[in-house]
Amino acid sequence: MKHISNYTKFIPYLYFIAISAYWFTIVNRSEGLTAYPILLFGIPFLWQIIKPNKNLNLTLGISFVCVSSYLILAYLSDILHIISLSYPIKQLMVYGGLFVFANFIMALWIIKNSLRKRL
């Protein structure tokens, strides 16, 4: 059990690396060479696994909490019909609902790891 708890701190980073790789493969099928900058999103998370940095960890956590909060507000505004969106965007939001909340939870987990290391 102790070995498992040592590796649970890497779950959020592996999640964001997997999302970056998935996003890359989807865009690479249609766009080709222009999809390669997407791989740059995974570098900070990979760096946190290889050589952890407290400042980078906190910065990543806060940044992704802000982005995820914005996405949650957009998702809730669509559910509550505050704004009107086109059908393709609504369809994307239905499929991306779990993704949005998972991003928020993983970003909070990164912040929790960062605060645990600082104390």
KESE-929880 format. One line per field, with one value per atom (N, C-alpha, C, CB): residue in three letters; x, y, z. Coordinates in steps of 0.001 Angstrom, whole numbers, plus 500000, padded with zeros to 6 digits. Atoms other than C-alpha are relative to their C-alpha. Glycine has a CB too. Example, Ala and Ser with C-alpha at 12.3 -4.5 7.8 and 13.67 -1.06 7.14 Angstrom:
<nodes>
type	(ALA  ALA  ALA  ALA  SER  SER  SER  SER) $
X	(500890  512300  500900  499008  499180  513670  499230  500414) $
Y	(498810  495500  501200  500027  498810  498940  501090  500462) $
Z	(500000  507800  500000  501246  499940  507140  500730  498585) $
</nodes>
This chain:
<nodes>
type	(MET  MET  MET  MET  LYS  LYS  LYS  LYS  HIS  HIS  HIS  HIS  ILE  ILE  ILE  ILE  SER  SER  SER  SER  ASN  ASN  ASN  ASN  TYR  TYR  TYR  TYR  THR  THR  THR  THR  LYS  LYS  LYS  LYS  PHE  PHE  PHE  PHE  ILE  ILE  ILE  ILE  PRO  PRO  PRO  PRO  TYR  TYR  TYR  TYR  LEU  LEU  LEU  LEU  TYR  TYR  TYR  TYR  PHE  PHE  PHE  PHE  ILE  ILE  ILE  ILE  ALA  ALA  ALA  ALA  ILE  ILE  ILE  ILE  SER  SER  SER  SER  ALA  ALA  ALA  ALA  TYR  TYR  TYR  TYR  TRP  TRP  TRP  TRP  PHE  PHE  PHE  PHE  THR  THR  THR  THR  ILE  ILE  ILE  ILE  VAL  VAL  VAL  VAL  ASN  ASN  ASN  ASN  ARG  ARG  ARG  ARG  SER  SER  SER  SER  GLU  GLU  GLU  GLU  GLY  GLY  GLY  GLY  LEU  LEU  LEU  LEU  THR  THR  THR  THR  ALA  ALA  ALA  ALA  TYR  TYR  TYR  TYR  PRO  PRO  PRO  PRO  ILE  ILE  ILE  ILE  LEU  LEU  LEU  LEU  LEU  LEU  LEU  LEU  PHE  PHE  PHE  PHE  GLY  GLY  GLY  GLY  ILE  ILE  ILE  ILE  PRO  PRO  PRO  PRO  PHE  PHE  PHE  PHE  LEU  LEU  LEU  LEU  TRP  TRP  TRP  TRP  GLN  GLN  GLN  GLN  ILE  ILE  ILE  ILE  ILE  ILE  ILE  ILE  LYS  LYS  LYS  LYS  PRO  PRO  PRO  PRO  ASN  ASN  ASN  ASN  LYS  LYS  LYS  LYS  ASN  ASN  ASN  ASN  LEU  LEU  LEU  LEU  ASN  ASN  ASN  ASN  LEU  LEU  LEU  LEU  THR  THR  THR  THR  LEU  LEU  LEU  LEU  GLY  GLY  GLY  GLY  ILE  ILE  ILE  ILE  SER  SER  SER  SER  PHE  PHE  PHE  PHE  VAL  VAL  VAL  VAL  CYS  CYS  CYS  CYS  VAL  VAL  VAL  VAL  SER  SER  SER  SER  SER  SER  SER  SER  TYR  TYR  TYR  TYR  LEU  LEU  LEU  LEU  ILE  ILE  ILE  ILE  LEU  LEU  LEU  LEU  ALA  ALA  ALA  ALA  TYR  TYR  TYR  TYR  LEU  LEU  LEU  LEU  SER  SER  SER  SER  ASP  ASP  ASP  ASP  ILE  ILE  ILE  ILE  LEU  LEU  LEU  LEU  HIS  HIS  HIS  HIS  ILE  ILE  ILE  ILE  ILE  ILE  ILE  ILE  SER  SER  SER  SER  LEU  LEU  LEU  LEU  SER  SER  SER  SER  TYR  TYR  TYR  TYR  PRO  PRO  PRO  PRO  ILE  ILE  ILE  ILE  LYS  LYS  LYS  LYS  GLN  GLN  GLN  GLN  LEU  LEU  LEU  LEU  MET  MET  MET  MET  VAL  VAL  VAL  VAL  TYR  TYR  TYR  TYR  GLY  GLY  GLY  GLY  GLY  GLY  GLY  GLY  LEU  LEU  LEU  LEU  PHE  PHE  PHE  PHE  VAL  VAL  VAL  VAL  PHE  PHE  PHE  PHE  ALA  ALA  ALA  ALA  ASN  ASN  ASN  ASN  PHE  PHE  PHE  PHE  ILE  ILE  ILE  ILE  MET  MET  MET  MET  ALA  ALA  ALA  ALA  LEU  LEU  LEU  LEU  TRP  TRP  TRP  TRP  ILE  ILE  ILE  ILE  ILE  ILE  ILE  ILE  LYS  LYS  LYS  LYS  ASN  ASN  ASN  ASN  SER  SER  SER  SER  LEU  LEU  LEU  LEU  ARG  ARG  ARG  ARG  LYS  LYS  LYS  LYS  ARG  ARG  ARG  ARG  LEU  LEU  LEU  LEU) $
X	(500820  500000  500864  499067  499127  502889  500530  501160  499508  504178  498942  500420  501089  500794  499849  498673  500156  500573  501167  499878  498883  504024  499741  501279  500238  502770  498686  500005  501261  499342  500207  499095  499751  500911  500262  501181  499742  501722  498747  501000  501231  498129  499560  498879  500439  497198  500924  499903  499056  500365  499835  501445  500222  499823  498679  500017  501285  496217  500171  498980  499834  497226  500924  500544  499163  499960  499156  501202  500867  497392  499017  499231  500922  494934  500732  499365  499222  497669  500290  501313  499714  498596  498742  500592  501264  494944  499602  498884  500322  494324  500909  500135  499058  497453  499594  501409  500345  496345  498741  499816  501233  492881  500277  498954  499722  494182  500968  500575  499013  497058  499347  501058  500700  494605  499450  498862  500616  492984  500931  498746  499183  495586  501433  500030  498638  498886  501053  500242  498831  502020  499661  500910  500349  500238  499555  498905  500416  499242  501162  499340  498850  502777  500176  501225  499911  502653  499132  499599  500839  499953  500837  498824  499131  502669  500747  500995  499325  504231  499223  500203  500798  501333  500382  498518  499648  502570  501365  499939  498631  506147  500064  500769  499900  505572  499562  499162  500459  503685  501021  498656  498936  506401  501183  500446  498912  508962  499711  500212  500371  507050  500180  498560  499783  507318  501499  499346  498567  511033  500740  500578  499294  512266  499003  501232  501042  509559  500535  499345  499680  509591  498782  500388  501135  507412  499300  500464  500606  506889  499229  501073  500689  506009  498738  500927  501145  503671  498837  500389  501048  501748  499472  500530  500415  501683  499097  501232  500838  500314  498636  500695  501260  497687  499069  500265  500835  496453  499527  500772  500387  496474  498871  501205  501020  494447  498723  500538  501230  492019  499251  500312  500649  491346  499366  501013  500538  490904  498802  501089  501097  488739  498779  500456  501123  486621  499257  500488  500610  486023  499178  501081  500731  485012  498752  500911  501170  482679  498919  500393  500982  481012  499337  500672  500578  480544  499057  501111  500838  479149  498694  500758  501202  476721  499101  500389  500817  475601  499233  500874  500722  474697  498879  500957  501033  472801  498826  500583  501043  470889  499421  500554  500477  470296  500184  498524  499687  471904  500453  501092  499565  473569  499546  501552  500390  472594  501238  498871  498860  475147  499501  500934  500370  475135  499968  500987  500161  474310  501333  499154  498723  477882  500715  500926  499363  479147  499270  500023  500762  476335  500342  498483  499652  477175  501392  499941  498656  480838  499971  500900  500079  479871  499391  499198  500571  477796  501081  498800  498942  480705  501149  500522  498884  483199  499679  500532  500390  481267  500829  498554  499178  483091  501460  499886  498630  486373  500242  500297  499862  485798  500107  498819  499969  485064  501224  498723  498782  487944  501224  500183  498900  490325  500033  499874  500079  489119  500493  498557  499590  489599  501502  499221  498563  493068  500817  500330  499294  494103  499983  499372  500043  492927  500950  498569  499085  494918  501457  499811  498658  498035  500261  500173  499832  497486  500164  498797  499884  496990  501399  498938  498636  500293  501004  500345  499092  501983  499960  499668  500118  500638  500526  498534  499485  501511  501515  499523  498554  505110  500527  500478  499551  505307  499914  499174  500175  504092  501020  498657) $
Y	(498801  500000  501263  499998  498836  502350  500359  499747  499744  501954  500706  498689  499365  502916  501459  499244  498614  506049  500873  500045  499223  507105  500459  499182  499683  507100  500748  498728  499298  508690  501485  499818  498581  512152  500282  500479  499822  511570  499897  498985  500209  510873  501256  499540  498826  514492  500327  501210  499703  514933  499013  499965  501014  511668  500235  498594  499679  512716  501091  500443  498910  515993  499613  501230  500498  514242  499148  499176  500844  511701  500845  498993  499111  514474  500718  501029  499340  516306  499047  500546  500987  513131  499666  498717  500290  512377  501158  499725  498814  515938  500079  501280  499992  515720  499001  499688  501012  512481  500370  498644  499595  513843  501110  500466  498872  517096  499582  501197  500424  515368  499258  499114  500711  513233  500959  499164  499072  516283  501134  500580  498823  519048  499669  500898  500384  517204  500701  500288  499410  519161  501097  500553  498903  522026  499502  500854  500546  519691  499859  498657  500245  519375  501006  499994  499110  522527  499550  501403  500510  520739  499160  499167  500808  518426  500848  499226  499111  521447  500136  501379  499919  521436  498912  499894  501100  518144  500124  498726  499890  519256  500407  501000  499652  521025  498867  501229  501113  518013  498869  499484  500988  515652  500443  499773  499450  517924  499826  501491  500174  517715  498557  500435  501403  513923  499719  499056  500277  513885  500761  500356  499160  516803  501012  500727  499117  518351  501365  499340  498621  522108  500576  500848  499512  523702  501177  500408  498822  526981  499635  501028  500443  525311  499231  499126  500783  522954  500912  499084  499072  525787  500815  500940  499227  527785  499169  500489  500881  524827  499788  498640  500229  524148  501189  499657  498795  527721  500324  501195  499705  528194  499091  499852  500927  525073  500065  498598  499754  525820  501172  500278  498845  529194  499625  501131  500402  527696  499067  499313  500945  524878  500700  498883  499244  527327  500749  500983  499300  529342  499033  500685  501006  526179  499520  498807  500408  525174  501071  499736  498916  528601  499974  501364  500091  528237  498806  499888  501205  524751  500240  498807  499719  525893  501040  500479  499001  528920  499384  501147  500694  526594  499153  499123  500826  524249  500853  499214  499102  527172  500900  500854  499227  528700  501502  499697  498581  532003  500594  500197  499560  532277  498965  500202  500945  530730  499646  500592  500497  528593  499179  499156  500793  526828  498513  500252  501425  523131  499253  499372  500729  521885  500308  500341  499640  523793  499336  501531  500686  522382  498513  500191  501416  518887  499770  499493  500082  519465  500149  501066  499791  520705  498805  501241  501198  517616  498936  499466  501005  515356  500426  499736  499511  517551  500295  501209  499691  517902  499264  499674  500764  515114  500436  498505  499529  516338  501288  500222  498719  519813  499793  500917  500226  518570  499181  499295  500762  516071  500907  498858  499032  518901  500809  500936  499209  520926  499190  500479  500848  518028  499734  498666  500259  517237  501255  499490  498759  520894  500258  501187  499866  520995  499010  499788  501003  517828  500482  498661  499444  519528  501065  500594  498975  522474  499345  500971  500718  520072  499410  498883  500528  518360  501110  499275  498883  521742  500537  501099  499482  522917  498984  500355  501030  519619  500043  498600  499938  519991  501268  499931  498735  523594  499988  501152  499986  522851  499190  499507) $
Z	(500000  500000  500000  501207  499950  500715  498615  500954  501354  497151  499161  499324  500750  495744  500413  500219  499543  497894  499549  501526  500532  496645  498570  500055  501412  493056  499756  499191  500216  493594  499735  501197  500258  493515  498520  500830  501429  489822  499143  499538  500778  488754  499252  500917  500780  487852  498830  500905  501076  485802  498848  500527  501037  483948  499274  500615  500621  483343  498947  501067  500954  481690  498845  500707  501096  479669  499054  500550  500835  478452  499193  500872  500719  477544  498872  500966  501053  475615  498847  500568  501053  473729  499210  500608  500680  472951  499085  501028  500790  471765  498775  500857  501116  469617  498920  500497  501000  467945  499232  500664  500674  467189  498986  501027  500899  465695  498901  500788  500994  463902  498838  500653  501073  461914  498945  500580  500948  460361  499580  500599  500295  460530  499586  501196  500363  460186  500835  498551  499359  460995  501004  498957  499084  462740  501363  499397  498711  465595  500974  499800  499141  466965  501142  499171  498826  469140  501180  499603  498914  471168  500956  499442  499142  472467  501022  499155  499044  474172  501305  499381  498777  476662  501008  499661  499103  478099  500644  499262  499496  478732  501473  499169  498570  482095  500920  500291  499174  483427  500021  499493  500057  482256  500863  498546  499193  483900  501497  499668  498598  487189  500456  500220  499641  487103  500113  498952  500028  486242  501093  498638  499032  488360  500568  499339  499448  490584  500413  501195  499656  491076  500707  498727  499212  493774  499325  501392  500633  491924  498740  499664  501219  488625  500355  499134  499572  490449  500401  501165  499572  492093  498821  501094  501177  488847  499091  499215  500827  486878  500648  499776  499298  489526  499933  501431  500009  489757  498590  500583  501386  485976  499535  499065  500470  485310  500824  500016  499242  488150  499387  501495  500634  486515  498662  499796  501298  483048  500179  499155  499761  484392  500582  500941  499448  486391  498902  501070  501128  483243  499146  499142  500780  481373  500741  499683  499213  484213  499926  501475  500136  484078  498625  500232  501343  480313  499906  498937  500013  480808  500754  500619  499217  483513  499326  501390  500685  481506  498837  499499  501066  478650  500580  499179  499377  480956  500468  501181  499493  482481  498914  501120  501162  479002  500200  499732  499828  479979  498671  501083  501326  476587  498985  499942  501042  473299  499178  499091  500752  471526  498816  500903  501166  468190  500366  498834  499726  468003  500102  498925  499856  467345  501321  498834  498734  470388  501158  500185  498948  472530  500032  499783  500066  471329  500591  498540  499440  472188  501512  499386  498566  475638  500720  500296  499388  476339  500128  499171  499963  475442  500911  498592  499201  477260  501447  499388  498624  480524  501036  500203  499067  482301  499937  499704  500181  480868  500784  498511  499303  482326  501498  499681  498561  485822  500412  500448  499702  485690  499993  498985  500019  484734  501283  498795  498774  487706  501200  500237  498877  490126  499948  499986  500126  488768  500307  498587  499682  489006  501504  499249  498543  492625  500658  500521  499474  493241  499884  499253  500170  491847  501058  498583  498968  494192  501366  500010  498724  497096  500161  500092  499949  496245  500257  498699  499829  496051  501418  499019  498635  499397  501013  500318  499089  501055  500042  499571  500045  499931  500672  498561  499408  501159  501524  499453  498546  504696  500727  500358) $
</nodes>
